[in-house]
Amino acid sequence: MPSKESSSSRLRDAKVPLLEPHFSAVAPKSEQHDDPDETLARRVWAESKKLWHIVGPAIFSRVASYSMLVITQAFAGHLGDLELAAISISNNVIVGFDFGLMLGMASALETLCGQAYGAKKYYMLGVYMQRSWIVLFVCCVFLLPIYLFATPALKLLGQTEELSELSGTVAKWMIPLHFSFAFQFPLQRFLQSQLKTGAIAWVSLVALIVHVFVSWLFVYQLQFGVIGTAATINISWWILVFGLFGYTACGGCPETWTGFSIEALSGLWEFVKLSAASGVMLCLENWYYRVLILMTGNLQNAEIAVDALSICMTINGWELMIPLGFFAATGVRVANELGAGNGKGAKFATKVSVGTSVVIGIMFWTLIMIFHNQFGFIFSSSKAVLDEVSKLSLLLAFTILLNSVQPVLSGVAVGSGWQSYVAYINLACYYLIGIPLGFLMGWAFHLGVMGIWAGMIFGGTATQTLILALITIRCDWDKEAEKAYLHLQKWENPKHEVA
């Protein structure tokens, strides 16, 4: 029986001839090494153009999707308070729980498709997407009880009988929306990874226009009530699915989509593990600030605090679309460069992305600090609420500033395939440090919503951002490029183990 040492030696010897041709053939020397004749400004400009080619459409598509939910709630608000509450609970609680998990699981494609595209293994992008469809569709089936049993769950959480019944009915009508996530999210990441971002923006624009028209038709002309309002969001999101798939299958991606493949059925367990790690990573982030609102709601005389906090969270939600655009773009750029064997290119893309996002974050931080007494008028005329918003504006400004860094670093993690490590970091920082510290400052030190939010920002978000920054700074990018190559070999041949 061969010794462990001799086996390791043979494995190392086997790897060397694999790596050298990959890096020499795929990544030209000019990409791997700094060109002394090329100025830093020109390199930053070239990388910024690549970055904004993804960031711009990514921001637009996210704003369009977010706007569809806001428009749905606005139309429901004209039907009555009960209808508005039912749509809000269905969107923010039921769909919100589901949305974060499915979005996170689909982000596994940003790692796999991005690296495969950089390595010029174009055929595998279509195979990866089909694997993602299968895994996410099965996940949708397992999550179906959330929609089917929403009424008893809401009653258990203390909602009124009437609101629980109507919310449960609305949730059942949103089941088609639920299943659209399984196809739309992978399609979007499949196209982003190969820089087909213009198609995503145009399809999102068409879906948004159709959503406004169908909402007006169903609510005001056909008078379908709250059920019609719920149905509109299904139509709009399935337009996204069919529009993106139509572009993909009808010639938009001739190299990466060659039709359905039996290879999609292989390697599903490995795909499940990476998707689950991605899902947990983003879910822990997505649910964190929902906990903030729940904790604030348990304070004494919480109505004004919750109103003010909701205004701040709405502002933060709109602005967060920009960092989320950088999250997507950074994941794609880092994955592309690592897949091409260009570790220095991935490092430089990270620097440019973080720097650009921080500059934008500082701009919004400044605006919030200057107009802290005014921006609350957009949502309320109550002096008590406006005064509370003004007090919270400092925390909002720092949240926006941190959000200009943290999602970008998470994008680096996705592009590099570090999802499982970041999931543990998020769990520790958010739920073992941030929430207990927020609880301590809010109740033990009697600082109310200011204490809860400050504890969660500086205990959770800031700590997580610092850890991710240290990991990124200390990263050996050439080694990450080698890992990307070995992982691509494993994913391309799932039965063949690559160390």
GUVO-44434 format. One record per residue (C-alpha): z, x, y; residue in three letters. Coordinates in steps of 0.25 Angstrom, whole numbers. Example, Ala and Ser with C-alpha at 12.3 -4.5 7.8 and 13.67 -1.06 7.14 Angstrom:
{atom {31; 49; -18}; 'ALA'}
{atom {29; 55; -4}; 'SER'}
//
This chain:
{atom {0; 0; 0}; 'MET'}
{atom {-4; 6; 13}; 'PRO'}
{atom {7; 10; 23}; 'SER'}
{atom {9; 2; 36}; 'LYS'}
{atom {6; 15; 44}; 'GLU'}
{atom {-7; 17; 37}; 'SER'}
{atom {-11; 3; 40}; 'SER'}
{atom {-8; 4; 54}; 'SER'}
{atom {-16; 16; 55}; 'SER'}
{atom {-28; 10; 49}; 'ARG'}
{atom {-26; -2; 58}; 'LEU'}
{atom {-26; 7; 71}; 'ARG'}
{atom {-38; 14; 66}; 'ASP'}
{atom {-45; 1; 64}; 'ALA'}
{atom {-43; -4; 78}; 'LYS'}
{atom {-48; 8; 85}; 'VAL'}
{atom {-63; 6; 82}; 'PRO'}
{atom {-61; -9; 85}; 'LEU'}
{atom {-56; -6; 99}; 'LEU'}
{atom {-65; 5; 104}; 'GLU'}
{atom {-78; -2; 103}; 'PRO'}
{atom {-73; -15; 109}; 'HIS'}
{atom {-68; -9; 122}; 'PHE'}
{atom {-80; 0; 123}; 'SER'}
{atom {-90; -11; 120}; 'ALA'}
{atom {-84; -23; 127}; 'VAL'}
{atom {-77; -17; 140}; 'ALA'}
{atom {-86; -7; 147}; 'PRO'}
{atom {-79; 6; 153}; 'LYS'}
{atom {-81; 1; 167}; 'SER'}
{atom {-72; -11; 163}; 'GLU'}
{atom {-61; -3; 156}; 'GLN'}
{atom {-59; 8; 166}; 'HIS'}
{atom {-58; 7; 181}; 'ASP'}
{atom {-70; 11; 189}; 'ASP'}
{atom {-66; 21; 200}; 'PRO'}
{atom {-78; 17; 208}; 'ASP'}
{atom {-74; 3; 208}; 'GLU'}
{atom {-64; -1; 219}; 'THR'}
{atom {-52; -9; 216}; 'LEU'}
{atom {-57; -20; 226}; 'ALA'}
{atom {-70; -22; 219}; 'ARG'}
{atom {-63; -23; 205}; 'ARG'}
{atom {-53; -33; 211}; 'VAL'}
{atom {-65; -41; 217}; 'TRP'}
{atom {-72; -41; 203}; 'ALA'}
{atom {-60; -45; 196}; 'GLU'}
{atom {-57; -56; 206}; 'SER'}
{atom {-71; -62; 204}; 'LYS'}
{atom {-69; -63; 189}; 'LYS'}
{atom {-55; -69; 191}; 'LEU'}
{atom {-59; -79; 201}; 'TRP'}
{atom {-71; -83; 193}; 'HIS'}
{atom {-60; -89; 183}; 'ILE'}
{atom {-49; -92; 193}; 'VAL'}
{atom {-57; -101; 202}; 'GLY'}
{atom {-62; -111; 192}; 'PRO'}
{atom {-49; -110; 184}; 'ALA'}
{atom {-41; -114; 196}; 'ILE'}
{atom {-51; -126; 199}; 'PHE'}
{atom {-51; -131; 185}; 'SER'}
{atom {-36; -131; 185}; 'ARG'}
{atom {-35; -138; 198}; 'VAL'}
{atom {-45; -148; 193}; 'ALA'}
{atom {-37; -151; 180}; 'SER'}
{atom {-24; -152; 188}; 'TYR'}
{atom {-30; -161; 198}; 'SER'}
{atom {-35; -171; 187}; 'MET'}
{atom {-20; -173; 183}; 'LEU'}
{atom {-16; -174; 198}; 'VAL'}
{atom {-27; -184; 201}; 'ILE'}
{atom {-23; -192; 188}; 'THR'}
{atom {-9; -193; 193}; 'GLN'}
{atom {-14; -197; 207}; 'ALA'}
{atom {-22; -209; 202}; 'PHE'}
{atom {-10; -213; 193}; 'ALA'}
{atom {-1; -213; 206}; 'GLY'}
{atom {-10; -224; 212}; 'HIS'}
{atom {-7; -233; 199}; 'LEU'}
{atom {8; -233; 201}; 'GLY'}
{atom {21; -224; 200}; 'ASP'}
{atom {22; -227; 185}; 'LEU'}
{atom {8; -223; 182}; 'GLU'}
{atom {9; -210; 190}; 'LEU'}
{atom {22; -206; 183}; 'ALA'}
{atom {15; -209; 169}; 'ALA'}
{atom {3; -200; 173}; 'ILE'}
{atom {12; -189; 179}; 'SER'}
{atom {21; -189; 166}; 'ILE'}
{atom {9; -189; 157}; 'SER'}
{atom {2; -178; 165}; 'ASN'}
{atom {14; -169; 168}; 'ASN'}
{atom {23; -171; 156}; 'VAL'}
{atom {14; -174; 144}; 'ILE'}
{atom {1; -168; 148}; 'VAL'}
{atom {8; -157; 155}; 'GLY'}
{atom {15; -152; 142}; 'PHE'}
{atom {2; -153; 134}; 'ASP'}
{atom {-6; -146; 145}; 'PHE'}
{atom {2; -134; 146}; 'GLY'}
{atom {2; -131; 131}; 'LEU'}
{atom {-13; -134; 129}; 'MET'}
{atom {-17; -126; 141}; 'LEU'}
{atom {-8; -114; 136}; 'GLY'}
{atom {-14; -115; 122}; 'MET'}
{atom {-28; -115; 127}; 'ALA'}
{atom {-25; -102; 135}; 'SER'}
{atom {-26; -94; 122}; 'ALA'}
{atom {-41; -95; 124}; 'LEU'}
{atom {-39; -87; 137}; 'GLU'}
{atom {-35; -75; 129}; 'THR'}
{atom {-44; -77; 117}; 'LEU'}
{atom {-57; -81; 125}; 'CYS'}
{atom {-55; -72; 136}; 'GLY'}
{atom {-53; -60; 127}; 'GLN'}
{atom {-65; -64; 118}; 'ALA'}
{atom {-74; -66; 131}; 'TYR'}
{atom {-70; -52; 136}; 'GLY'}
{atom {-73; -46; 122}; 'ALA'}
{atom {-87; -53; 122}; 'LYS'}
{atom {-83; -61; 110}; 'LYS'}
{atom {-89; -73; 116}; 'TYR'}
{atom {-91; -81; 103}; 'TYR'}
{atom {-76; -81; 101}; 'MET'}
{atom {-73; -89; 114}; 'LEU'}
{atom {-79; -102; 108}; 'GLY'}
{atom {-71; -100; 95}; 'VAL'}
{atom {-58; -97; 102}; 'TYR'}
{atom {-60; -110; 110}; 'MET'}
{atom {-62; -118; 98}; 'GLN'}
{atom {-50; -113; 92}; 'ARG'}
{atom {-42; -117; 104}; 'SER'}
{atom {-48; -131; 104}; 'TRP'}
{atom {-43; -132; 89}; 'ILE'}
{atom {-29; -127; 92}; 'VAL'}
{atom {-27; -135; 105}; 'LEU'}
{atom {-33; -148; 99}; 'PHE'}
{atom {-23; -147; 87}; 'VAL'}
{atom {-12; -144; 98}; 'CYS'}
{atom {-16; -157; 105}; 'CYS'}
{atom {-14; -165; 92}; 'VAL'}
{atom {0; -159; 91}; 'PHE'}
{atom {3; -162; 105}; 'LEU'}
{atom {-2; -177; 104}; 'LEU'}
{atom {12; -183; 102}; 'PRO'}
{atom {16; -179; 117}; 'ILE'}
{atom {6; -189; 121}; 'TYR'}
{atom {8; -200; 110}; 'LEU'}
{atom {23; -200; 112}; 'PHE'}
{atom {24; -198; 127}; 'ALA'}
{atom {31; -211; 129}; 'THR'}
{atom {43; -209; 120}; 'PRO'}
{atom {44; -194; 125}; 'ALA'}
{atom {45; -198; 139}; 'LEU'}
{atom {55; -209; 136}; 'LYS'}
{atom {63; -198; 129}; 'LEU'}
{atom {62; -190; 142}; 'LEU'}
{atom {68; -201; 150}; 'GLY'}
{atom {56; -208; 156}; 'GLN'}
{atom {56; -223; 159}; 'THR'}
{atom {50; -232; 148}; 'GLU'}
{atom {38; -237; 157}; 'GLU'}
{atom {35; -223; 162}; 'LEU'}
{atom {36; -217; 147}; 'SER'}
{atom {27; -228; 142}; 'GLU'}
{atom {16; -226; 152}; 'LEU'}
{atom {16; -211; 152}; 'SER'}
{atom {15; -212; 137}; 'GLY'}
{atom {3; -221; 138}; 'THR'}
{atom {-3; -211; 148}; 'VAL'}
{atom {0; -199; 139}; 'ALA'}
{atom {-8; -206; 127}; 'LYS'}
{atom {-20; -208; 137}; 'TRP'}
{atom {-20; -193; 140}; 'MET'}
{atom {-21; -188; 125}; 'ILE'}
{atom {-36; -185; 128}; 'PRO'}
{atom {-32; -176; 139}; 'LEU'}
{atom {-22; -169; 129}; 'HIS'}
{atom {-34; -166; 120}; 'PHE'}
{atom {-43; -161; 131}; 'SER'}
{atom {-34; -150; 133}; 'PHE'}
{atom {-37; -144; 119}; 'ALA'}
{atom {-52; -142; 123}; 'PHE'}
{atom {-52; -141; 138}; 'GLN'}
{atom {-42; -129; 139}; 'PHE'}
{atom {-49; -120; 129}; 'PRO'}
{atom {-63; -123; 135}; 'LEU'}
{atom {-58; -119; 149}; 'GLN'}
{atom {-52; -106; 144}; 'ARG'}
{atom {-64; -103; 135}; 'PHE'}
{atom {-73; -104; 148}; 'LEU'}
{atom {-63; -97; 157}; 'GLN'}
{atom {-63; -85; 147}; 'SER'}
{atom {-78; -83; 149}; 'GLN'}
{atom {-77; -86; 164}; 'LEU'}
{atom {-85; -99; 163}; 'LYS'}
{atom {-75; -105; 174}; 'THR'}
{atom {-85; -112; 182}; 'GLY'}
{atom {-88; -122; 171}; 'ALA'}
{atom {-73; -125; 171}; 'ILE'}
{atom {-72; -127; 186}; 'ALA'}
{atom {-85; -137; 186}; 'TRP'}
{atom {-80; -145; 174}; 'VAL'}
{atom {-66; -146; 180}; 'SER'}
{atom {-72; -151; 193}; 'LEU'}
{atom {-81; -162; 186}; 'VAL'}
{atom {-68; -166; 178}; 'ALA'}
{atom {-60; -167; 191}; 'LEU'}
{atom {-71; -176; 198}; 'ILE'}
{atom {-72; -185; 185}; 'VAL'}
{atom {-57; -186; 185}; 'HIS'}
{atom {-56; -191; 199}; 'VAL'}
{atom {-67; -201; 197}; 'PHE'}
{atom {-62; -206; 184}; 'VAL'}
{atom {-48; -208; 189}; 'SER'}
{atom {-53; -216; 201}; 'TRP'}
{atom {-62; -224; 191}; 'LEU'}
{atom {-51; -227; 181}; 'PHE'}
{atom {-39; -229; 191}; 'VAL'}
{atom {-46; -237; 202}; 'TYR'}
{atom {-58; -243; 197}; 'GLN'}
{atom {-55; -246; 182}; 'LEU'}
{atom {-40; -247; 185}; 'GLN'}
{atom {-36; -241; 171}; 'PHE'}
{atom {-23; -238; 176}; 'GLY'}
{atom {-14; -226; 172}; 'VAL'}
{atom {-22; -225; 158}; 'ILE'}
{atom {-35; -223; 166}; 'GLY'}
{atom {-28; -212; 174}; 'THR'}
{atom {-24; -205; 162}; 'ALA'}
{atom {-38; -207; 155}; 'ALA'}
{atom {-45; -200; 167}; 'THR'}
{atom {-38; -187; 164}; 'ILE'}
{atom {-43; -187; 150}; 'ASN'}
{atom {-57; -189; 155}; 'ILE'}
{atom {-57; -178; 165}; 'SER'}
{atom {-51; -168; 155}; 'TRP'}
{atom {-61; -171; 144}; 'TRP'}
{atom {-72; -169; 155}; 'ILE'}
{atom {-66; -155; 156}; 'LEU'}
{atom {-67; -153; 141}; 'VAL'}
{atom {-81; -158; 139}; 'PHE'}
{atom {-86; -151; 152}; 'GLY'}
{atom {-81; -138; 148}; 'LEU'}
{atom {-86; -139; 133}; 'PHE'}
{atom {-99; -144; 138}; 'GLY'}
{atom {-101; -132; 146}; 'TYR'}
{atom {-96; -123; 135}; 'THR'}
{atom {-105; -129; 124}; 'ALA'}
{atom {-117; -132; 132}; 'CYS'}
{atom {-121; -118; 136}; 'GLY'}
{atom {-110; -113; 145}; 'GLY'}
{atom {-104; -103; 135}; 'CYS'}
{atom {-115; -99; 126}; 'PRO'}
{atom {-108; -86; 122}; 'GLU'}
{atom {-94; -91; 119}; 'THR'}
{atom {-98; -105; 114}; 'TRP'}
{atom {-107; -106; 102}; 'THR'}
{atom {-102; -119; 96}; 'GLY'}
{atom {-90; -123; 87}; 'PHE'}
{atom {-86; -112; 77}; 'SER'}
{atom {-78; -113; 64}; 'ILE'}
{atom {-71; -100; 69}; 'GLU'}
{atom {-63; -108; 78}; 'ALA'}
{atom {-55; -113; 65}; 'LEU'}
{atom {-51; -99; 62}; 'SER'}
{atom {-39; -92; 68}; 'GLY'}
{atom {-33; -104; 73}; 'LEU'}
{atom {-18; -100; 70}; 'TRP'}
{atom {-19; -88; 79}; 'GLU'}
{atom {-26; -96; 90}; 'PHE'}
{atom {-14; -106; 89}; 'VAL'}
{atom {-4; -95; 91}; 'LYS'}
{atom {-11; -90; 103}; 'LEU'}
{atom {-13; -104; 109}; 'SER'}
{atom {2; -107; 106}; 'ALA'}
{atom {7; -95; 113}; 'ALA'}
{atom {-3; -98; 125}; 'SER'}
{atom {2; -113; 125}; 'GLY'}
{atom {17; -109; 125}; 'VAL'}
{atom {15; -98; 136}; 'MET'}
{atom {8; -108; 146}; 'LEU'}
{atom {17; -120; 142}; 'CYS'}
{atom {30; -113; 145}; 'LEU'}
{atom {24; -110; 159}; 'GLU'}
{atom {18; -124; 161}; 'ASN'}
{atom {31; -131; 157}; 'TRP'}
{atom {41; -122; 165}; 'TYR'}
{atom {39; -129; 179}; 'TYR'}
{atom {40; -143; 172}; 'ARG'}
{atom {54; -139; 168}; 'VAL'}
{atom {57; -136; 183}; 'LEU'}
{atom {53; -150; 187}; 'ILE'}
{atom {62; -156; 175}; 'LEU'}
{atom {74; -147; 179}; 'MET'}
{atom {72; -151; 194}; 'THR'}
{atom {72; -166; 190}; 'GLY'}
{atom {86; -165; 184}; 'ASN'}
{atom {92; -160; 197}; 'LEU'}
{atom {101; -170; 205}; 'GLN'}
{atom {93; -177; 216}; 'ASN'}
{atom {80; -171; 210}; 'ALA'}
{atom {70; -181; 216}; 'GLU'}
{atom {67; -172; 228}; 'ILE'}
{atom {68; -159; 221}; 'ALA'}
{atom {58; -164; 210}; 'VAL'}
{atom {48; -170; 221}; 'ASP'}
{atom {49; -156; 228}; 'ALA'}
{atom {47; -148; 216}; 'LEU'}
{atom {35; -157; 211}; 'SER'}
{atom {28; -154; 224}; 'ILE'}
{atom {31; -139; 223}; 'CYS'}
{atom {26; -140; 208}; 'MET'}
{atom {13; -147; 212}; 'THR'}
{atom {10; -136; 223}; 'ILE'}
{atom {13; -126; 212}; 'ASN'}
{atom {4; -133; 202}; 'GLY'}
{atom {-8; -133; 211}; 'TRP'}
{atom {-6; -119; 215}; 'GLU'}
{atom {-4; -115; 201}; 'LEU'}
{atom {-18; -118; 198}; 'MET'}
{atom {-22; -105; 205}; 'ILE'}
{atom {-13; -96; 196}; 'PRO'}
{atom {-18; -104; 184}; 'LEU'}
{atom {-32; -100; 187}; 'GLY'}
{atom {-28; -86; 188}; 'PHE'}
{atom {-20; -87; 175}; 'PHE'}
{atom {-34; -92; 168}; 'ALA'}
{atom {-42; -81; 175}; 'ALA'}
{atom {-32; -70; 172}; 'THR'}
{atom {-32; -74; 157}; 'GLY'}
{atom {-47; -74; 156}; 'VAL'}
{atom {-49; -61; 164}; 'ARG'}
{atom {-38; -53; 156}; 'VAL'}
{atom {-43; -59; 143}; 'ALA'}
{atom {-58; -55; 146}; 'ASN'}
{atom {-54; -41; 150}; 'GLU'}
{atom {-45; -39; 138}; 'LEU'}
{atom {-56; -44; 129}; 'GLY'}
{atom {-66; -34; 135}; 'ALA'}
{atom {-56; -23; 132}; 'GLY'}
{atom {-54; -21; 147}; 'ASN'}
{atom {-39; -19; 148}; 'GLY'}
{atom {-40; -14; 162}; 'LYS'}
{atom {-49; -25; 166}; 'GLY'}
{atom {-38; -35; 161}; 'ALA'}
{atom {-27; -28; 169}; 'LYS'}
{atom {-36; -28; 182}; 'PHE'}
{atom {-39; -43; 180}; 'ALA'}
{atom {-24; -46; 179}; 'THR'}
{atom {-21; -38; 192}; 'LYS'}
{atom {-32; -45; 200}; 'VAL'}
{atom {-28; -59; 195}; 'SER'}
{atom {-13; -57; 198}; 'VAL'}
{atom {-16; -51; 211}; 'GLY'}
{atom {-25; -62; 215}; 'THR'}
{atom {-16; -73; 210}; 'SER'}
{atom {-4; -67; 218}; 'VAL'}
{atom {-11; -67; 231}; 'VAL'}
{atom {-14; -82; 229}; 'ILE'}
{atom {0; -84; 225}; 'GLY'}
{atom {5; -77; 238}; 'ILE'}
{atom {-4; -86; 246}; 'MET'}
{atom {1; -99; 241}; 'PHE'}
{atom {16; -93; 242}; 'TRP'}
{atom {13; -91; 256}; 'THR'}
{atom {8; -105; 258}; 'LEU'}
{atom {20; -111; 252}; 'ILE'}
{atom {29; -103; 260}; 'MET'}
{atom {22; -107; 273}; 'ILE'}
{atom {20; -122; 270}; 'PHE'}
{atom {33; -124; 262}; 'HIS'}
{atom {37; -136; 272}; 'ASN'}
{atom {23; -142; 272}; 'GLN'}
{atom {17; -142; 258}; 'PHE'}
{atom {26; -153; 253}; 'GLY'}
{atom {20; -163; 262}; 'PHE'}
{atom {8; -164; 253}; 'ILE'}
{atom {17; -171; 242}; 'PHE'}
{atom {29; -178; 250}; 'SER'}
{atom {34; -182; 263}; 'SER'}
{atom {49; -183; 259}; 'SER'}
{atom {57; -173; 268}; 'LYS'}
{atom {67; -171; 256}; 'ALA'}
{atom {55; -167; 247}; 'VAL'}
{atom {48; -158; 257}; 'LEU'}
{atom {61; -151; 260}; 'ASP'}
{atom {63; -148; 245}; 'GLU'}
{atom {48; -144; 244}; 'VAL'}
{atom {51; -134; 255}; 'SER'}
{atom {63; -128; 249}; 'LYS'}
{atom {55; -126; 235}; 'LEU'}
{atom {43; -120; 242}; 'SER'}
{atom {49; -106; 241}; 'LEU'}
{atom {50; -108; 226}; 'LEU'}
{atom {36; -114; 225}; 'LEU'}
{atom {30; -102; 233}; 'ALA'}
{atom {36; -92; 223}; 'PHE'}
{atom {32; -101; 211}; 'THR'}
{atom {18; -100; 216}; 'ILE'}
{atom {19; -85; 218}; 'LEU'}
{atom {24; -83; 204}; 'LEU'}
{atom {13; -92; 199}; 'ASN'}
{atom {3; -83; 205}; 'SER'}
{atom {7; -72; 195}; 'VAL'}
{atom {12; -78; 183}; 'GLN'}
{atom {0; -86; 178}; 'PRO'}
{atom {-9; -74; 180}; 'VAL'}
{atom {0; -66; 172}; 'LEU'}
{atom {0; -77; 161}; 'SER'}
{atom {-15; -76; 162}; 'GLY'}
{atom {-14; -61; 159}; 'VAL'}
{atom {-6; -65; 147}; 'ALA'}
{atom {-16; -75; 142}; 'VAL'}
{atom {-27; -66; 144}; 'GLY'}
{atom {-20; -55; 136}; 'SER'}
{atom {-15; -64; 125}; 'GLY'}
{atom {0; -63; 128}; 'TRP'}
{atom {3; -78; 127}; 'GLN'}
{atom {14; -77; 117}; 'SER'}
{atom {22; -66; 124}; 'TYR'}
{atom {21; -74; 137}; 'VAL'}
{atom {25; -87; 130}; 'ALA'}
{atom {38; -80; 127}; 'TYR'}
{atom {40; -74; 141}; 'ILE'}
{atom {37; -88; 147}; 'ASN'}
{atom {48; -94; 138}; 'LEU'}
{atom {58; -84; 142}; 'ALA'}
{atom {55; -84; 157}; 'CYS'}
{atom {53; -99; 159}; 'TYR'}
{atom {63; -105; 149}; 'TYR'}
{atom {74; -95; 147}; 'LEU'}
{atom {75; -89; 161}; 'ILE'}
{atom {68; -99; 171}; 'GLY'}
{atom {73; -112; 167}; 'ILE'}
{atom {87; -108; 164}; 'PRO'}
{atom {88; -101; 178}; 'LEU'}
{atom {82; -113; 185}; 'GLY'}
{atom {92; -122; 178}; 'PHE'}
{atom {103; -112; 182}; 'LEU'}
{atom {99; -111; 197}; 'MET'}
{atom {96; -126; 198}; 'GLY'}
{atom {109; -132; 192}; 'TRP'}
{atom {119; -121; 191}; 'ALA'}
{atom {116; -115; 205}; 'PHE'}
{atom {113; -129; 211}; 'HIS'}
{atom {100; -124; 217}; 'LEU'}
{atom {92; -137; 212}; 'GLY'}
{atom {77; -136; 211}; 'VAL'}
{atom {76; -123; 219}; 'MET'}
{atom {85; -116; 209}; 'GLY'}
{atom {78; -122; 197}; 'ILE'}
{atom {64; -118; 202}; 'TRP'}
{atom {69; -104; 207}; 'ALA'}
{atom {75; -101; 193}; 'GLY'}
{atom {63; -105; 186}; 'MET'}
{atom {53; -97; 195}; 'ILE'}
{atom {61; -84; 196}; 'PHE'}
{atom {68; -85; 182}; 'GLY'}
{atom {56; -90; 175}; 'GLY'}
{atom {42; -88; 182}; 'THR'}
{atom {46; -75; 189}; 'ALA'}
{atom {51; -69; 177}; 'THR'}
{atom {39; -73; 168}; 'GLN'}
{atom {30; -67; 179}; 'THR'}
{atom {37; -54; 179}; 'LEU'}
{atom {37; -52; 164}; 'ILE'}
{atom {22; -56; 164}; 'LEU'}
{atom {19; -46; 175}; 'ALA'}
{atom {27; -35; 168}; 'LEU'}
{atom {19; -37; 155}; 'ILE'}
{atom {6; -37; 162}; 'THR'}
{atom {9; -25; 170}; 'ILE'}
{atom {13; -17; 158}; 'ARG'}
{atom {2; -22; 149}; 'CYS'}
{atom {-7; -12; 143}; 'ASP'}
{atom {-21; -18; 145}; 'TRP'}
{atom {-29; -9; 137}; 'ASP'}
{atom {-20; -13; 125}; 'LYS'}
{atom {-22; -27; 128}; 'GLU'}
{atom {-37; -26; 128}; 'ALA'}
{atom {-36; -20; 114}; 'GLU'}
{atom {-27; -31; 109}; 'LYS'}
{atom {-37; -41; 115}; 'ALA'}
{atom {-48; -35; 106}; 'TYR'}
{atom {-39; -35; 94}; 'LEU'}
{atom {-35; -49; 96}; 'HIS'}
{atom {-50; -53; 98}; 'LEU'}
{atom {-53; -47; 85}; 'GLN'}
{atom {-42; -55; 78}; 'LYS'}
{atom {-46; -68; 85}; 'TRP'}
{atom {-61; -67; 82}; 'GLU'}
{atom {-57; -64; 67}; 'ASN'}
{atom {-44; -72; 65}; 'PRO'}
{atom {-43; -68; 50}; 'LYS'}
{atom {-44; -53; 54}; 'HIS'}
{atom {-30; -48; 58}; 'GLU'}
{atom {-31; -38; 70}; 'VAL'}
{atom {-18; -30; 73}; 'ALA'}
//
